[in-house]
Amino acid sequence: MEFLKKHYEKVILSIVLLLLAVAAAYLPIRVAAVNKNIEDEIIGGAPKPFIPLDISTNIATLNRARKSQLKLSGPEHNLFNPVGWVKSKEGNLLKDPFYGRKGPEALVLTNTVPLYFRVKYDRLVQDGDEIKYYFGVTREAETKRRDRRLVTRVIRARDKNDIFILKEVKGAPTQPEGFVITLLADNREIFVSCQEPYSEIAGYTADLVYPPEGGKKFNARRRGDKITIAKKSYEVVVVLENEVVIKDTKTTKQTTVRLNASE
């Protein structure tokens, strides 16, 4: 007993070390056994049979939809094409076929007509040594209506009027073949033959239709003209052969309407 009292700490430490040694020796054996069990389960385990899902009810629903010929799109179906309602003059509610398709985007450009600038030689008048040449001028694209009609201009060689300068007479002065003319509007030179009038396209007019308001028509509209659709005012700012550009007079937002855009 005296020995234990003096050396009990050493005895306890020896026991702990012995237990640790036994645990260290047992651990590899236990790990090997566990690995063996895992391998046996992976290799020897039989896979569970695949059981397909029962989708018979889904197939039956799809077949019923096919038989009923349900349309998921189109103008008469409201799932993806919602419609609005408007009141008739009698107070009845009517389906609005143009719901969500109003304003300048709903305009249809049906036709454009070219506007011509023409200069035609008419005749000459000689008074002694002075020779005057008569020309008919048509400017269909002018903004003011009074400026679009046919006007006559009498001019001498190398003289000018409010429309052009007669720069040169081709051929004999009394039997001219043609004339070189400088247009004052853009300082361009053109040639006017005595046999054929000079002609060029100077602009277009446009015919527009607005289906949401009963096919309201805006015929022969020119640049600068105003139209009213969906209770808003718009200005025609560009008219080309195949398109028209209109501008909201309040927001200045522009919309392009193209010819045959629906085709």
Backbone hydrogen bonds, N-H to C=O, Kabsch-Sander energy under -0.5 kcal/mol:
donor,donor_aa,acceptor,acceptor_aa,energy
5,K,1,M,-2.3
6,K,2,E,-1.6
7,H,3,F,-2.2
8,Y,4,L,-0.9
11,V,7,H,-2.0
12,I,8,Y,-2.5
13,L,9,E,-2.3
14,S,10,K,-2.2
15,I,11,V,-2.2
16,V,12,I,-2.3
17,L,13,L,-2.3
18,L,14,S,-2.1
19,L,15,I,-2.3
20,L,16,V,-2.3
21,A,17,L,-2.1
22,V,18,L,-2.3
23,A,19,L,-2.6
24,A,20,L,-2.5
25,A,21,A,-1.9
26,Y,22,V,-1.8
27,L,23,A,-2.0
29,I,25,A,-0.5
30,R,26,Y,-2.3
31,V,27,L,-2.5
32,A,28,P,-2.2
33,A,29,I,-1.8
34,V,30,R,-2.3
35,N,31,V,-2.5
36,K,32,A,-2.0
37,N,33,A,-2.0
38,I,34,V,-2.2
39,E,35,N,-2.5
40,D,36,K,-2.1
41,E,37,N,-2.1
42,I,38,I,-2.3
43,I,39,E,-2.6
44,G,40,D,-2.1
45,G,41,E,-1.1
55,I,53,L,-1.0
59,I,55,I,-2.2
60,A,56,S,-2.1
61,T,57,T,-2.0
62,L,58,N,-2.2
63,N,59,I,-2.3
64,R,60,A,-1.9
65,A,61,T,-1.9
66,R,62,L,-2.0
67,K,63,N,-2.2
68,S,64,R,-1.8
69,Q,66,R,-1.0
70,L,65,A,-1.4
72,L,70,L,-0.5
77,H,74,G,-1.3
84,G,96,D,-0.7
86,V,94,L,-2.7
88,S,92,N,-3.0
91,G,88,S,-1.7
94,L,86,V,-3.3
96,D,84,G,-2.9
99,Y,96,D,-1.5
101,R,98,F,-2.4
106,A,103,G,-1.8
107,L,104,P,-1.3
108,V,209,V,-2.5
109,L,258,R,-0.6
110,T,108,V,-0.8
110,T,207,D,-2.4
111,N,207,D,-1.2
113,V,205,T,-2.3
115,L,203,G,-3.2
117,F,200,E,-2.9
118,R,116,Y,-0.5
118,R,138,T,-2.5
119,V,198,Y,-2.2
120,K,136,G,-2.8
121,Y,193,S,-0.5
122,D,134,Y,-3.2
123,R,134,Y,-0.8
125,V,132,K,-2.8
127,D,130,E,-3.1
130,E,127,D,-1.7
132,K,125,V,-2.8
133,Y,155,I,-3.0
134,Y,123,R,-3.5
135,F,153,R,-2.4
136,G,120,K,-3.1
137,V,135,F,-0.5
137,V,151,V,-3.2
138,T,118,R,-2.3
140,E,116,Y,-2.3
142,E,139,R,-1.4
147,D,144,K,-1.0
148,R,145,R,-1.6
151,V,137,V,-2.6
153,R,135,F,-2.8
155,I,133,Y,-2.3
158,R,166,L,-3.0
159,D,156,R,-1.7
161,N,164,F,-2.4
165,I,182,T,-2.2
166,L,159,D,-2.4
167,K,165,I,-1.4
167,K,180,V,-1.3
168,E,180,V,-1.7
170,K,168,E,-0.5
170,K,178,G,-2.8
172,A,175,Q,-0.7
175,Q,172,A,-0.9
177,E,170,K,-3.4
178,G,170,K,-1.2
179,F,192,V,-2.1
180,V,168,E,-2.6
181,I,179,F,-0.6
181,I,190,I,-2.9
182,T,165,I,-2.4
183,L,181,I,-0.6
183,L,188,R,-3.4
184,L,163,I,-2.2
185,A,163,I,-0.5
187,N,183,L,-1.6
188,R,183,L,-0.5
190,I,181,I,-2.9
192,V,179,F,-2.7
192,V,190,I,-0.5
193,S,191,F,-0.6
193,S,196,E,-0.7
194,C,177,E,-2.0
198,Y,119,V,-2.8
200,E,117,F,-1.7
202,A,115,L,-3.5
203,G,115,L,-1.1
205,T,113,V,-2.4
206,A,221,R,-2.1
207,D,111,N,-2.9
208,L,206,A,-0.6
208,L,218,F,-2.6
209,V,108,V,-2.2
210,Y,216,K,-3.0
213,E,210,Y,-1.5
214,G,211,P,-1.1
215,G,210,Y,-0.7
215,G,211,P,-0.7
216,K,210,Y,-1.5
218,F,208,L,-3.0
221,R,206,A,-3.1
224,G,236,V,-4.1
225,D,222,R,-2.1
227,I,234,Y,-2.6
229,I,232,K,-2.0
232,K,229,I,-2.0
234,Y,227,I,-3.0
235,E,247,K,-2.6
236,V,225,D,-3.0
237,V,235,E,-0.7
237,V,245,V,-2.4
238,V,245,V,-1.6
240,L,243,E,-3.0
244,V,257,V,-2.7
245,V,238,V,-2.4
246,I,255,T,-2.6
247,K,235,E,-2.7
248,D,253,K,-2.7
249,T,233,S,-1.9
252,T,248,D,-2.2
255,T,246,I,-2.7
257,V,244,V,-3.5
257,V,255,T,-0.5
258,R,256,T,-0.5
259,L,242,N,-3.0
260,N,109,L,-1.0
261,A,258,R,-1.3
263,E,260,N,-1.2
